[in-house]
Amino acid sequence: MPLSLSYISYLVYDPATGEVTGTGCSADGTFPSTINVGGVTRQVILATDAQVANASGSVVANGVIIPGTFVPPITTQAQLALSEGLTVTSNSTSSLNGVYPVDTSAQNHIQAEVISIMLSGNFADGSNAVAWTDMSGVNHTFNVAQFQSLALAIGAYVAALFKVINGSSTSLPPSTVTIV
């Protein structure tokens, strides 16, 4: 008599949000009702192979798998935006156009340069121009006025994102800005 394996597929989801966070398969025809992932308990629901293959963005609501509909909470979207950068277009110098980082490291570097400009009128190295790297690794040369415009734009964007993260706003700011 030939050996027959009966496997089942399942989705792993966050019971609080319904977000599908993983998939699984059991060769013995059984499956757990919950799974512990990094100390967090996740629910498990039976799924077809097609549902498993298309699990990205799916949610589970009232025991029903809804494909490709998950939208992260607005606070999560704001946190993600901090790692995605700000698209900048310059009215005066197209060579400054790019997507610039706005993460903590970039904010600290901007702060250091702005403090130097405030105290001396020049950048931290004493020059009147700075090469600023965008998210694709391209350097753009800013004079003091252009950099101040960039710093103000990034500051306003980050501040607006933190209002969303802290719950005092429910609208994401535009991820594009125009500077001098």
Number of C-alpha atoms within 10 A of each C-alpha: 3 4 5 6 10 10 12 17 20 22 24 28 23 17 16 8 14 21 24 27 17 16 19 15 17 14 11 10 11 12 18 12 12 15 15 9 11 7 7 9 14 21 19 22 20 21 20 12 13 9 18 21 10 12 23 17 15 22 26 23 12 7 10 12 20 17 16 14 13 16 13 13 10 17 20 12 15 24 16 14 20 18 13 16 22 23 18 21 19 17 11 11 12 10 12 24 16 21 20 22 21 22 17 12 10 15 15 12 10 21 14 13 20 21 14 16 20 10 11 11 14 19 21 16 10 12 12 14 17 19 12 15 16 19 16 10 10 13 15 15 14 19 14 19 13 18 24 18 16 23 19 15 18 25 16 13 22 23 13 19 26 18 17 21 19 12 12 10 15 14 14 18 18 11 15 14 15 14 19 14
